[in-house]
Structures are given as structure tokens and as C-alpha cells.
Amino acid sequence: MAIPRVKLLFAVFCLLTAAAASAGPACTLLADAADGTVLYRDGPCDHRISPVSTFKVALALAGYESGILIDAAEPHWPYRDEYKAWDPDWKKKTTDPTSWMKDSVVWYSRVLSQKLGRRKLQGFVDAFGYGNRNLSGAVKFKEPLPEAVWVESTLRISPVEQIEFLRKLVNRQFPLQPSTYDKTEAVIPVYPGPDGWTVHGKTGTGDQDLTDHLQFGWFVGWAEKGQRRLVFATLIKDDVKRDEAAGLRARDQLIESLPALLVRTSPKPKTSR
């Protein structure tokens, strides 16, 4: 039996209200990929914050365009003690572009950014119009350049700016080779969505105050079904300390609420007079 539209809208309201209650100030933003029409917006979406691991999408574009990244499986780089990874799983095996994205391996990002170099990376960030474009780094943060300036450092981006970047990516509006887009899209994680939709997205988790007490989490990407594509950015900020990564929770909340959000964004049927 079909669920009445009003009940579906109430369901998405409850889901997003529950997310906000457990995660502080939050933003969920959904837009049509073709023309940029905002289809759903909830919460403060103009405030900039560190992109953390969502920057891997931009970094992948830069890496493939520069020829440092080859395809979904190459280059595969072994872990070295000098990389000082904090996740034991990152130390156990070599990492390739697919596992880099899937497991969000920070040291692989560092090596890639170092191979690109500051000047070339800045050129890509400028061309992408990525957030505040600030790669200057700052010693008071955990990861100054050339380590990882996108991790709680000077590079900042808002949900609105994430949407702008993603629209240009899916519409292939950056001055990049077609193969760069193909290869980047191939390594971005894919999740099954409702009613035949497919969700492509990247999570990101950081600390609001650099003390590991309160997290913030991103999930950004696009959903597609047939010829229709929607770009999205959701950001949560914890009010209490939680063990599970905020980026994973942001991902799960977005995908769980997607059925109601899609109803919210569907064209209203015409009525006869």
C-alpha cells in the first residue's frame, strides 16, 4: 500500500530532527545536478569548515589529471613507518586508489599531495573554486602543509560550496580530460539507494575542537536514477562525545532519509480543472 505523501514528509522531518538533536547544528542540502535548483535545504549551509576526507574527491581529480594516479588499482603503494598512520589497518597492506577512497587512508593522500607539490595542488584547488582555496597551513593545527592541510587546517568549505563543486564534477565542467572524470568516478564509493537510485559519495570525519571530544561529519556526493542526478551535501556536528565516526553516521542518516527526501523533491502532479 502506498504511503501518503504527508506521512513521508513527516517521516523525513522526524529523521532530520532526530539527527540534529544528537548532532548539534546540521545542514542537509540537495540540488538538481543539471541546473543547480535547490530542492531541499535544512540548517545552516553557508558556514565553512574543514573538508577532511571529502577533499579526496578533489585530490583524486588532481591525481588522475596529473598522471600520478593511473586507474582504480594503480598505483598501489606499500605502507612505510615514516607515514605514521594512526589506524592499524592502514599499516597492514598496500593501498591503491580504490581502497584509498573506501578506507579513507590519510597517508595515501599525503603521499599523493607531496608528489603533486604545493604549486600544482594550489592550481587545481583554484581551478575547482574549492571553498576558501587556502592551502597556507598553520602550525597550530594538526596537519600543516605538506602533510594534510585539508584536515582541520586552513582549507575550509561550506555545504553550499560542496554542492557547487559536485555539480561541476558530475557535469564535467572543469578543464580536465574525460578519462580523469571516468577514473575519479570509478573509485568513489557507491551505495544502493531506494527505488532504483544509486548513491555515490564520500564521507569525512573531524574534530570540532581538536581535542577528540566532539566530532563533525560530512557525506557528499550525488544520487542518480536514469537520466536524473541530484547532488547532496550533509554535515553533522556532535553535541556529545560519540565513538562511531561522524562521517559514517552522516552517510547512514542521508541514505536512510533519502526516500522521503526524493518524495519532497519530486515534481508535483498536475491537476485538471
Phi, psi and omega in degrees: 000134182292141178275128179305145182304319182297325179290323178294320178294323177294324181296316180293325176299316181295318181297314182288327176294320178295320179297317181294325181295328182262354188227015176068200181303126185227162175223135168232125185226129182229132182219154175290127184292332185287310186242358177081004179302126178286121183261333178204134177215127180219125177092177180285115187245003181260349183283133179274145177210167180302136178285343187039229190287351174293341178294343178301333178295311177295321181294325177294316177303314180296319182294317180288320180296327181276350180085004177286316172271140187256305180204201183289341184245351183228143001278148173254117185252131177283154178285144175234147182302329181295344180284339174053051179289140180269346179264118181303327181295332180289342184269347191274343186209166174288156182239136176243175183303326180291311180289332174303312179289312185298314184263000178054055186280109186293320184296329178294321176298319179299312181298316180299315181294325178291324177291325176293317183088154184302312186296315181292319179298318178298323179298318178293316180300319178295315180297326179280347186059041191278104176057226180274357175063016188270104178255021184292329183075166179204134187294339181286346179268167184292323192232073178291157175301146007268018184289291181196079185293345180276355180260098175052044180233217188277340178284124182226151179209148179260163174303321177300317180288328174300316180298317179298316179297315183294322178300316180292329177294305185291334177269359176057053183259359174276154180282069184234160178291146178306323181295332178296316177295315181303312184289323178294313180299329182292335184258352177286130183305143182240138182230141177290135178249183182281153169053040176084003177279150175239134183250127176247126183195165180231133177271167174201137181228136178215177179255130182294324186238014179063023179242002182069014181273312182238132182260162162233155183218137177253152159215118184228151179161212180214155176240141182222148175210115185062234180267357183266134178226136177240137174258148184217156172213127175232139183225128176240152177227122184288144172263339180227159180289133179224150184279319183290139181303133183296326179298322178292323177291322177298318178299310183296321179294319180295313182294322180295323183273354186302319179305314180290324178296322180292323174296319180299329184262356182288145177299140179286136180295145178284143179250140179279151180253000000 
